[in-house]
């Protein structure tokens, strides 16, 4: 299977607007695999920021 390159934005929601706090590119076979790779990073960022972090995955 050919891996795809996904752009991942980690964002905070402030007053109804999303603001990117971290961005990375991830190679994965699917969006599901990409999600499983970035979820631990999201959890770590939430601990550091003490706020909910949202993940947006694009190709």
N, CA, C and O of each residue as an XYZ file, in Angstrom:
236
protein
N       0.845     -1.183      0.000
C       0.000      0.000      0.000
C       0.894      1.252      0.000
O       1.951      1.271      0.630
N       0.461      2.264     -0.699
C       1.215      3.510     -0.789
C       0.809      4.433      0.351
O      -0.377      4.679      0.572
N       1.795      4.936      1.065
C       1.496      5.873      2.142
C       1.170      7.247      1.571
O       1.720      7.665      0.552
N       0.275      7.926      2.243
C      -0.095      9.283      1.858
C       0.478     10.245      2.881
O       0.777      9.870      4.015
N       0.625     11.486      2.461
C       1.117     12.528      3.364
C      -0.082     13.357      3.825
O      -0.814     13.919      3.011
N      -0.267     13.422      5.141
C      -1.368     14.178      5.727
C      -0.816     15.384      6.477
O       0.226     15.311      7.129
N      -1.537     16.486      6.368
C      -1.214     17.676      7.149
C      -2.125     17.660      8.379
O      -3.344     17.539      8.256
N      -1.529     17.782      9.552
C      -2.289     17.720     10.797
C      -2.127     19.036     11.552
O      -1.013     19.488     11.819
N      -3.263     19.637     11.888
C      -3.280     20.851     12.711
C      -3.840     20.498     14.072
O      -4.881     19.850     14.179
N      -3.150     20.925     15.100
C      -3.623     20.805     16.481
C      -4.075     22.210     16.860
O      -3.299     23.162     16.771
N      -5.322     22.337     17.281
C      -5.871     23.680     17.481
C      -6.615     23.818     18.806
O      -7.178     22.861     19.339
N      -6.594     25.050     19.315
C      -7.399     25.439     20.466
C      -8.633     26.149     19.952
O      -8.582     26.827     18.925
N      -9.752     25.999     20.663
C     -10.966     26.725     20.310
C     -11.141     27.864     21.312
O     -11.274     27.634     22.514
N     -11.138     29.090     20.801
C     -11.278     30.284     21.635
C     -12.401     31.133     21.057
O     -12.339     31.552     19.901
N     -13.421     31.384     21.860
C     -14.572     32.197     21.427
C     -15.165     31.717     20.101
O     -15.543     32.525     19.253
N     -15.241     30.397     19.933
C     -15.839     29.835     18.723
C     -14.915     29.755     17.523
O     -15.324     29.268     16.469
N     -13.674     30.222     17.655
C     -12.701     30.178     16.558
C     -11.571     29.220     16.913
O     -11.184     29.099     18.075
N     -11.048     28.539     15.888
C      -9.945     27.608     16.099
C      -8.622     28.281     15.750
O      -8.503     28.973     14.739
N      -7.625     28.058     16.621
C      -6.281     28.615     16.426
C      -5.268     27.485     16.491
O      -5.197     26.764     17.487
N      -4.486     27.328     15.434
C      -3.477     26.278     15.380
C      -2.354     26.578     16.354
O      -1.792     27.673     16.353
N      -2.027     25.584     17.195
C      -0.922     25.723     18.132
C       0.268     24.865     17.726
O       1.384     25.070     18.202
N       0.019     23.894     16.835
C       1.085     23.002     16.386
C       0.636     22.384     15.068
O      -0.538     22.054     14.898
N       1.567     22.230     14.146
C       1.261     21.639     12.838
C       2.363     20.647     12.504
O       3.534     20.878     12.805
N       1.974     19.532     11.875
C       2.974     18.565     11.424
C       2.455     17.821     10.203
O       1.263     17.851      9.897
N       3.364     17.162      9.522
C       3.025     16.319      8.382
C       3.298     14.878      8.778
O       4.331     14.568      9.372
N       2.348     13.992      8.440
C       2.422     12.596      8.858
C       2.220     11.692      7.648
O       1.292     11.893      6.865
N       3.094     10.691      7.495
C       2.913      9.657      6.480
C       2.088      8.537      7.099
O       2.409      8.047      8.182
N       1.013      8.129      6.401
C       0.162      7.044      6.888
C      -0.589      6.426      5.715
O      -0.726      7.037      4.655
N      -1.072      5.198      5.924
C      -1.833      4.500      4.893
C      -3.270      4.980      4.794
O      -3.910      4.830      3.753
N      -3.786      5.565      5.891
C      -5.182      5.990      5.921
C      -5.353      7.098      6.955
O      -4.453      7.370      7.750
N      -6.518      7.729      6.931
C      -6.814      8.746      7.936
C      -6.849      8.097      9.321
O      -6.393      8.691     10.298
N      -7.385      6.887      9.404
C      -7.445      6.180     10.691
C      -6.048      5.939     11.262
O      -5.819      6.126     12.457
N      -5.125      5.527     10.411
C      -3.757      5.306     10.873
C      -3.114      6.632     11.279
O      -2.400      6.702     12.280
N      -3.367      7.666     10.508
C      -2.850      8.990     10.840
C      -3.366      9.410     12.219
O      -2.602      9.878     13.063
N      -4.671      9.235     12.432
C      -5.288      9.597     13.715
C      -4.609      8.851     14.867
O      -4.323      9.442     15.908
N      -4.354      7.558     14.680
C      -3.729      6.776     15.763
C      -2.297      7.241     16.033
O      -1.802      7.113     17.153
N      -1.639      7.776     15.017
C      -0.276      8.289     15.212
C      -0.267      9.639     15.938
O       0.649      9.919     16.711
N      -1.271     10.467     15.696
C      -1.246     11.827     16.250
C      -1.997     11.962     17.574
O      -1.798     12.944     18.290
N      -2.845     11.010     17.909
C      -3.618     11.078     19.142
C      -2.731     11.212     20.395
O      -3.052     12.022     21.265
N      -1.627     10.448     20.521
C      -0.770     10.623     21.702
C      -0.169     12.032     21.799
O       0.037     12.544     22.900
N       0.107     12.648     20.664
C       0.659     14.008     20.667
C      -0.415     14.986     21.142
O      -0.130     15.905     21.909
N      -1.658     14.782     20.679
C      -2.762     15.627     21.118
C      -2.922     15.553     22.639
O      -3.100     16.575     23.301
N      -2.857     14.358     23.177
C      -3.003     14.176     24.620
C      -1.892     14.887     25.383
O      -2.139     15.497     26.423
N      -0.680     14.808     24.869
C       0.458     15.494     25.502
C       0.280     17.014     25.464
O       0.543     17.702     26.450
N      -0.169     17.528     24.318
C      -0.405     18.972     24.203
C      -1.505     19.433     25.151
O      -1.425     20.526     25.713
N      -2.535     18.603     25.332
C      -3.608     18.962     26.265
C      -3.073     19.073     27.685
O      -3.461     19.979     28.423
N      -2.192     18.167     28.073
C      -1.610     18.226     29.412
C      -0.796     19.499     29.601
O      -0.863     20.136     30.652
N      -0.029     19.866     28.582
C       0.815     21.064     28.673
C      -0.013     22.346     28.664
O       0.279     23.279     29.412
N      -1.046     22.395     27.820
C      -1.847     23.614     27.657
C      -3.013     23.691     28.634
O      -3.608     24.753     28.818
N      -3.339     22.559     29.260
C      -4.488     22.483     30.177
C      -5.785     22.961     29.513
O      -6.651     23.551     30.160
N      -5.896     22.691     28.205
C      -7.092     23.007     27.422
C      -7.307     21.888     26.411
O      -6.380     21.157     26.062
N      -8.558     21.771     25.947
C      -8.867     20.761     24.941
C      -8.202     21.129     23.619
O      -8.282     22.270     23.166
N      -7.544     20.146     23.010
C      -6.899     20.332     21.713
C      -7.714     19.561     20.669
O      -8.063     18.400     20.880
N      -8.010     20.209     19.556
C      -8.748     19.597     18.465
C      -7.761     19.241     17.350
O      -6.791     19.962     17.114
N      -8.018     18.127     16.671
C      -7.169     17.686     15.574
C      -7.924     17.847     14.255
O      -9.076     17.433     14.130
N      -7.254     18.453     13.279
C      -7.784     18.583     11.923
C      -6.789     17.916     10.984
O      -5.611     18.271     10.963
N      -7.267     16.949     10.208
C      -6.407     16.189      9.303
C      -6.805     16.519      7.866
O      -7.969     16.389      7.488
N      -5.835     16.943      7.082
C      -6.067     17.236      5.662
C      -5.045     16.481      4.821
O      -4.067     15.951      5.347
N      -5.274     16.437      3.530
C      -4.311     15.783      2.641
C      -3.722     16.754      1.663
O      -2.892     16.373      0.838
